[in-house]
């Protein structure tokens, strides 16, 4: 049974959104506004939303983590007083969220009641930019005497200087790199016995910095170096994900599916080599098989909620600074013919889509069971949904990939994650190399490039 512990009575919010002066035309203009080391962020190509302060926080537990978070959010909105002079996605009340990949601890098939499996955070201040329009939202909790008056918000959060982490060293995480090849080999063996078609196996690396790691330093480097990804920060989880789990906006739903990977080439002649590698990726039976499972799983999960859907017949090759992926953009229209029922929110759609075959495998139950059995890793919120939801239910949720978890106990310690899709044709040595390529964004963010 899932448990949620909101306030005894629904809290009342006063929300004010107003236009602000244009921000500098830079990729980091939004993240540069963040005043302290508990930032909230969802930024791509310099646009998006960032937040700071904490008006409300809801933590959820167990299999009902998504439904409980949604219920808490709706309860908050019932009595909210909203003044929105801008009226674009991301204005008015919004909550940033992050959810665990699984609801059990590895090796324990029962729910762990002591660890939150999800969190929604309502910030006190939100700054946003979209297509040249900039705004600020202040969120005031009625009766909270600690909350500053709206006109005092700019003085309430003095800016703490951003610091670099200094020298950073890395060590094996839960499973040593060489041992992880055996984990992959076991996954391949189980697939070849027809227990399942695909499984996604992950590994972690522990980084230790010379000085406390400021997540804003990571965000700034990621926003600059990986501008086509969604740079996120929620509750100590930081990353730049290339994979959009779902965007819901005015009835239109979009999901970017990634599966199938090849490393980018560096050095002289890299452009020509990348073209050859892109062609090799697009024609690879192993990578096409892996991608097909992922795209089908997203389409199947969205189908019950949509009146029409477009799934391209063939994927395209997405070029990122460190790797190339096979990618498919699935688009759909929410079904508006359900006779007065409220359309599903972006958070509900994220719950329906998670876990996709891109981060779990297929069939889902068998793949998740194998992950629990052999991976040897507590993923926590790695590969879980991360993003934001607005008052109308619209929002954006990515998959927490190319990410790192900042330690609450040791501010110099960061856990980096990478995962690979395993099918019958997978080679453990090649998969380990692929995982190393996927660790590059966070190593770059830490200054290890």
PLY file of the C-alpha trace (Angstrom):
ply
format ascii 1.0
element vertex 449
property float x
property float y
property float z
element edge 448
property int vertex1
property int vertex2
end_header
0.00 0.00 0.00
1.40 3.41 -0.97
1.48 6.20 1.55
1.59 9.95 1.15
1.86 12.50 3.88
0.51 15.86 2.71
-0.57 18.61 5.10
-3.71 17.85 7.12
-5.69 20.40 5.12
-5.06 21.29 1.47
-2.62 24.21 1.40
-3.63 27.46 -0.26
-1.34 29.05 -2.79
-1.25 32.53 -4.24
0.51 32.43 -7.61
1.54 35.45 -9.65
3.14 35.29 -13.11
4.30 38.43 -14.87
6.46 39.30 -17.86
10.02 40.31 -17.19
12.77 41.94 -19.20
14.43 39.81 -21.83
17.22 37.57 -20.58
20.63 37.60 -22.26
20.66 35.50 -25.43
22.82 32.76 -23.97
22.34 29.06 -23.37
22.93 29.51 -19.64
20.85 32.65 -18.99
18.21 30.76 -16.99
20.54 28.58 -14.93
22.68 31.65 -14.20
19.71 33.03 -12.21
19.74 30.17 -9.70
20.79 31.60 -6.33
21.70 28.53 -4.28
22.76 24.90 -4.39
19.26 23.36 -4.42
18.30 24.30 -7.98
15.34 23.13 -10.03
15.88 23.13 -13.76
14.40 22.05 -17.08
16.23 23.84 -19.90
16.89 23.13 -23.59
18.44 25.44 -26.19
18.39 28.15 -23.52
14.59 28.01 -23.07
12.64 26.33 -20.27
12.00 26.87 -16.58
14.15 27.04 -13.47
13.04 27.35 -9.87
14.31 27.88 -6.35
12.94 27.88 -2.84
10.38 25.32 -1.70
6.76 26.32 -1.10
5.54 22.73 -0.93
7.00 19.26 -1.20
5.17 15.96 -1.63
6.96 12.63 -1.29
5.37 9.39 -2.45
6.16 5.74 -1.81
5.77 2.40 -3.55
3.84 1.37 -6.65
1.34 4.23 -6.27
4.00 6.92 -6.40
2.69 8.57 -9.59
-1.01 8.48 -8.70
-0.36 9.79 -5.20
1.74 12.65 -6.53
-0.96 13.56 -9.02
-3.63 13.50 -6.31
-1.55 15.77 -4.08
-1.01 18.21 -6.96
-4.73 18.38 -7.75
-5.53 19.02 -4.10
-3.10 21.94 -4.08
-4.68 23.46 -7.18
-8.26 23.37 -5.84
-7.82 26.43 -3.64
-5.03 28.17 -5.52
-5.41 31.84 -6.40
-3.70 32.36 -9.73
-2.80 35.60 -11.50
-1.12 34.74 -14.82
-0.44 37.62 -17.19
1.55 35.52 -19.66
-0.39 32.30 -20.26
2.15 30.08 -21.99
3.32 26.57 -21.01
5.34 26.83 -17.80
3.57 29.87 -16.36
1.21 29.81 -13.39
1.58 27.06 -10.79
4.09 24.37 -11.70
5.74 21.53 -9.83
9.06 19.88 -10.63
9.18 16.13 -10.12
11.51 13.15 -10.01
10.57 9.49 -9.55
12.48 6.29 -8.86
12.96 3.76 -11.63
11.61 0.98 -9.42
9.61 0.77 -6.21
11.68 -1.94 -4.54
15.26 -2.15 -3.32
17.40 -4.64 -5.32
17.28 -8.06 -3.73
14.04 -7.31 -1.88
10.85 -8.15 -3.73
8.70 -6.25 -1.23
8.13 -2.51 -1.16
10.58 -0.56 0.97
8.36 1.73 3.07
11.22 3.89 4.34
12.51 5.41 1.09
10.55 7.89 -0.98
10.05 6.71 -4.55
8.99 10.07 -5.89
8.81 13.76 -5.11
6.95 16.79 -6.42
8.43 20.13 -5.45
6.55 23.42 -5.79
9.16 26.20 -5.84
8.72 29.67 -4.37
10.15 31.33 -7.48
10.13 30.23 -11.12
11.87 31.96 -14.01
11.10 30.95 -17.55
11.73 31.73 -21.19
9.98 30.47 -24.31
10.37 31.76 -27.85
11.75 35.08 -26.65
9.10 35.66 -23.96
10.41 35.80 -20.38
8.52 35.63 -17.11
8.78 35.22 -13.36
6.33 33.35 -11.16
6.13 33.77 -7.39
4.32 31.14 -5.33
3.21 32.14 -1.86
1.83 29.69 0.69
-1.00 31.35 2.59
-0.33 31.34 6.31
3.40 30.69 5.91
4.95 33.50 7.90
8.40 32.50 6.72
7.48 33.28 3.14
8.56 36.73 1.98
6.09 39.08 0.35
6.08 38.79 -3.47
7.91 42.11 -3.94
10.65 40.92 -1.61
11.48 37.69 -3.42
14.45 39.14 -5.26
16.00 40.05 -1.90
15.01 36.84 -0.10
17.49 34.57 -1.86
20.98 36.08 -1.81
23.11 34.67 -4.60
25.73 32.19 -3.44
28.79 32.15 -5.69
29.12 29.11 -7.96
32.28 27.09 -7.34
34.04 24.48 -9.45
34.61 21.05 -7.89
38.36 21.04 -8.48
40.15 17.79 -9.20
37.80 14.81 -9.57
38.66 11.11 -9.37
36.46 8.16 -10.31
36.16 4.65 -8.93
34.03 1.60 -9.63
30.53 1.75 -8.23
28.26 -1.11 -7.18
29.74 -3.48 -9.77
33.31 -3.22 -11.07
33.63 -2.45 -14.77
35.22 -5.82 -15.58
32.57 -7.68 -13.57
29.80 -5.78 -15.37
30.73 -7.59 -18.59
29.71 -10.81 -16.86
26.37 -9.23 -15.94
25.82 -8.37 -19.60
26.82 -11.89 -20.65
24.25 -13.30 -18.24
21.61 -11.01 -19.75
22.48 -12.21 -23.25
22.32 -15.85 -22.13
18.87 -15.39 -20.62
17.62 -13.68 -23.78
18.89 -16.57 -25.88
16.82 -18.98 -23.78
13.77 -16.93 -24.85
12.94 -15.69 -21.35
12.72 -12.18 -22.80
13.62 -10.20 -25.91
15.59 -7.28 -24.46
16.88 -6.07 -21.11
18.51 -2.75 -20.22
21.39 -3.12 -17.78
22.97 -0.18 -15.96
26.14 0.50 -14.02
27.35 3.31 -11.79
30.66 5.07 -11.18
31.51 7.01 -8.03
33.20 10.38 -8.50
34.89 12.20 -5.63
35.72 15.88 -6.00
38.32 18.02 -4.30
35.61 20.47 -3.18
31.84 20.26 -2.63
30.02 19.81 -5.94
27.76 22.75 -6.80
24.97 21.46 -9.07
24.76 24.85 -10.78
28.31 24.35 -12.05
27.17 21.06 -13.61
24.04 22.65 -15.08
25.99 25.46 -16.69
28.43 23.11 -18.42
25.66 20.76 -19.53
23.50 23.60 -20.89
26.46 24.80 -22.95
27.90 21.46 -24.05
24.66 19.52 -24.59
22.22 22.24 -25.67
19.94 19.90 -27.64
19.35 17.78 -24.52
17.02 18.65 -21.64
19.25 19.87 -18.80
17.54 19.02 -15.52
18.00 19.29 -11.79
15.47 18.04 -9.27
16.20 17.16 -5.67
19.89 16.39 -6.15
19.52 14.56 -9.46
21.32 16.41 -12.26
21.77 15.56 -15.91
21.20 16.31 -19.58
18.85 13.75 -21.06
18.46 13.29 -24.82
15.26 11.27 -24.34
11.87 12.96 -23.91
9.49 10.51 -22.25
6.46 12.69 -22.95
5.45 16.26 -23.67
1.76 17.12 -23.40
0.68 20.52 -24.68
-2.86 21.57 -25.60
-3.87 18.03 -26.55
-0.77 17.17 -28.57
1.54 14.48 -27.18
5.15 13.92 -28.21
7.67 11.29 -27.16
11.26 10.97 -28.38
12.41 7.34 -28.31
16.11 6.53 -28.31
17.63 3.07 -28.56
20.67 1.95 -30.52
23.95 3.78 -29.95
27.34 4.32 -31.56
30.19 6.47 -30.29
31.18 9.69 -32.08
34.62 9.87 -33.70
37.22 12.41 -32.59
40.36 13.73 -34.18
41.28 14.31 -37.84
38.68 13.17 -40.35
35.97 12.86 -37.71
33.20 14.26 -39.96
33.69 11.61 -42.62
34.04 8.89 -39.97
30.83 10.03 -38.27
28.94 9.78 -41.56
30.16 6.21 -41.98
29.28 5.39 -38.36
25.80 6.90 -38.75
25.22 4.71 -41.81
26.53 1.69 -39.92
24.18 2.44 -37.00
21.16 2.92 -39.24
21.77 -0.44 -40.92
22.77 -2.43 -37.81
20.36 -5.35 -37.24
21.22 -5.41 -33.53
20.54 -1.69 -33.04
17.42 -1.70 -35.23
16.05 -4.61 -33.21
16.73 -2.79 -29.93
15.11 0.39 -31.27
12.02 -1.38 -32.58
11.23 -2.79 -29.14
11.51 0.70 -27.59
9.36 2.47 -30.17
6.66 -0.21 -30.02
6.49 -0.02 -26.23
5.90 3.75 -26.30
3.22 3.49 -29.00
1.43 0.71 -27.11
1.46 2.66 -23.85
0.08 5.84 -25.46
-2.56 4.16 -27.62
-5.32 3.89 -24.95
-5.19 7.66 -24.34
-5.04 8.93 -27.91
-7.40 9.26 -30.86
-4.64 9.26 -33.47
-0.93 8.56 -33.54
2.00 8.82 -35.92
4.96 6.45 -35.57
7.51 6.89 -38.38
8.38 3.70 -40.20
12.13 4.19 -39.83
14.21 5.95 -37.15
16.57 8.83 -37.81
20.10 9.21 -36.48
20.37 11.76 -33.67
23.85 13.32 -33.40
24.98 14.29 -29.89
28.44 15.52 -28.87
29.49 12.13 -27.50
27.32 9.53 -29.27
24.77 8.98 -32.02
21.43 7.31 -31.38
18.67 5.81 -33.46
15.69 8.05 -32.67
11.96 8.11 -33.36
9.62 10.99 -32.57
6.19 9.56 -31.78
3.36 12.11 -31.97
-0.27 11.65 -30.94
-3.50 13.53 -30.22
-5.20 13.01 -26.87
-8.66 11.48 -27.12
-11.13 14.31 -26.46
-14.26 12.17 -26.85
-14.46 10.75 -23.35
-17.60 12.62 -22.37
-16.59 15.10 -19.71
-13.72 13.14 -18.19
-10.57 15.07 -17.58
-7.85 14.25 -20.13
-4.79 12.56 -18.68
-2.11 14.91 -17.42
1.49 14.78 -18.54
2.30 13.10 -15.22
-0.34 10.41 -15.85
1.08 9.81 -19.32
4.59 9.57 -17.89
3.32 6.97 -15.43
1.71 4.99 -18.26
4.90 5.08 -20.32
7.31 4.15 -17.52
9.27 1.96 -17.76
9.61 1.89 -21.52
11.63 -0.75 -23.32
14.35 1.89 -23.80
15.24 1.78 -20.08
13.84 -1.57 -18.94
13.40 -4.06 -21.76
10.66 -6.23 -23.13
8.45 -7.89 -22.02
8.43 -5.36 -19.17
7.72 -7.73 -16.29
10.39 -10.22 -17.33
12.96 -7.49 -17.99
12.33 -5.73 -14.71
12.59 -9.03 -12.89
15.93 -9.80 -14.52
17.24 -6.32 -13.68
16.37 -6.90 -10.03
18.04 -10.30 -10.12
21.37 -9.66 -11.85
22.13 -5.95 -12.17
23.42 -5.51 -8.60
22.67 -1.78 -8.67
20.25 0.44 -6.78
19.23 2.73 -9.63
17.27 5.03 -7.31
15.93 7.75 -9.66
18.27 6.99 -12.54
16.18 6.15 -15.65
13.00 7.29 -13.92
10.78 10.19 -15.08
12.00 13.71 -14.34
10.43 17.00 -15.41
7.55 19.33 -14.57
3.77 19.58 -14.63
1.55 22.65 -14.79
-1.87 23.47 -13.41
-3.64 22.37 -16.61
-1.80 19.04 -16.61
0.46 19.97 -19.50
4.16 19.55 -18.97
7.34 17.80 -20.01
8.90 14.65 -18.59
12.20 13.21 -19.64
13.97 10.00 -18.72
16.74 10.66 -16.18
19.64 9.52 -18.36
23.16 10.98 -18.69
22.70 11.88 -15.07
24.31 11.90 -11.64
23.06 11.73 -8.08
24.62 14.14 -5.59
25.25 12.61 -2.19
23.34 14.07 0.77
25.97 12.80 3.20
29.15 13.82 1.39
28.93 16.99 -0.75
32.09 15.96 -2.63
30.64 12.63 -3.77
28.61 12.08 -6.94
27.26 8.85 -8.42
27.24 8.70 -12.24
25.03 6.28 -14.20
24.96 4.68 -17.64
22.89 1.87 -19.14
22.81 -0.21 -22.32
20.10 -2.10 -24.15
20.97 -5.80 -24.34
19.61 -8.11 -27.03
20.65 -11.56 -28.27
23.39 -10.10 -30.50
24.97 -7.92 -27.80
28.69 -8.19 -27.06
29.74 -7.51 -23.42
32.98 -5.74 -24.41
31.13 -3.45 -26.83
28.42 -2.73 -24.26
31.00 -1.72 -21.67
32.55 0.67 -24.22
29.10 2.09 -24.95
28.47 2.67 -21.26
31.75 4.58 -21.03
30.61 6.82 -23.88
27.35 7.49 -22.07
29.23 8.56 -18.94
31.01 11.31 -20.87
28.37 14.09 -20.38
28.59 13.97 -16.59
32.37 13.59 -16.65
32.43 16.69 -18.85
30.11 18.49 -16.41
32.50 17.70 -13.57
35.42 19.06 -15.56
37.03 15.71 -16.30
37.22 16.29 -20.07
0 1
1 2
2 3
3 4
4 5
5 6
6 7
7 8
8 9
9 10
10 11
11 12
12 13
13 14
14 15
15 16
16 17
17 18
18 19
19 20
20 21
21 22
22 23
23 24
24 25
25 26
26 27
27 28
28 29
29 30
30 31
31 32
32 33
33 34
34 35
35 36
36 37
37 38
38 39
39 40
40 41
41 42
42 43
43 44
44 45
45 46
46 47
47 48
48 49
49 50
50 51
51 52
52 53
53 54
54 55
55 56
56 57
57 58
58 59
59 60
60 61
61 62
62 63
63 64
64 65
65 66
66 67
67 68
68 69
69 70
70 71
71 72
72 73
73 74
74 75
75 76
76 77
77 78
78 79
79 80
80 81
81 82
82 83
83 84
84 85
85 86
86 87
87 88
88 89
89 90
90 91
91 92
92 93
93 94
94 95
95 96
96 97
97 98
98 99
99 100
100 101
101 102
102 103
103 104
104 105
105 106
106 107
107 108
108 109
109 110
110 111
111 112
112 113
113 114
114 115
115 116
116 117
117 118
118 119
119 120
120 121
121 122
122 123
123 124
124 125
125 126
126 127
127 128
128 129
129 130
130 131
131 132
132 133
133 134
134 135
135 136
136 137
137 138
138 139
139 140
140 141
141 142
142 143
143 144
144 145
145 146
146 147
147 148
148 149
149 150
150 151
151 152
152 153
153 154
154 155
155 156
156 157
157 158
158 159
159 160
160 161
161 162
162 163
163 164
164 165
165 166
166 167
167 168
168 169
169 170
170 171
171 172
172 173
173 174
174 175
175 176
176 177
177 178
178 179
179 180
180 181
181 182
182 183
183 184
184 185
185 186
186 187
187 188
188 189
189 190
190 191
191 192
192 193
193 194
194 195
195 196
196 197
197 198
198 199
199 200
200 201
201 202
202 203
203 204
204 205
205 206
206 207
207 208
208 209
209 210
210 211
211 212
212 213
213 214
214 215
215 216
216 217
217 218
218 219
219 220
220 221
221 222
222 223
223 224
224 225
225 226
226 227
227 228
228 229
229 230
230 231
231 232
232 233
233 234
234 235
235 236
236 237
237 238
238 239
239 240
240 241
241 242
242 243
243 244
244 245
245 246
246 247
247 248
248 249
249 250
250 251
251 252
252 253
253 254
254 255
255 256
256 257
257 258
258 259
259 260
260 261
261 262
262 263
263 264
264 265
265 266
266 267
267 268
268 269
269 270
270 271
271 272
272 273
273 274
274 275
275 276
276 277
277 278
278 279
279 280
280 281
281 282
282 283
283 284
284 285
285 286
286 287
287 288
288 289
289 290
290 291
291 292
292 293
293 294
294 295
295 296
296 297
297 298
298 299
299 300
300 301
301 302
302 303
303 304
304 305
305 306
306 307
307 308
308 309
309 310
310 311
311 312
312 313
313 314
314 315
315 316
316 317
317 318
318 319
319 320
320 321
321 322
322 323
323 324
324 325
325 326
326 327
327 328
328 329
329 330
330 331
331 332
332 333
333 334
334 335
335 336
336 337
337 338
338 339
339 340
340 341
341 342
342 343
343 344
344 345
345 346
346 347
347 348
348 349
349 350
350 351
351 352
352 353
353 354
354 355
355 356
356 357
357 358
358 359
359 360
360 361
361 362
362 363
363 364
364 365
365 366
366 367
367 368
368 369
369 370
370 371
371 372
372 373
373 374
374 375
375 376
376 377
377 378
378 379
379 380
380 381
381 382
382 383
383 384
384 385
385 386
386 387
387 388
388 389
389 390
390 391
391 392
392 393
393 394
394 395
395 396
396 397
397 398
398 399
399 400
400 401
401 402
402 403
403 404
404 405
405 406
406 407
407 408
408 409
409 410
410 411
411 412
412 413
413 414
414 415
415 416
416 417
417 418
418 419
419 420
420 421
421 422
422 423
423 424
424 425
425 426
426 427
427 428
428 429
429 430
430 431
431 432
432 433
433 434
434 435
435 436
436 437
437 438
438 439
439 440
440 441
441 442
442 443
443 444
444 445
445 446
446 447
447 448
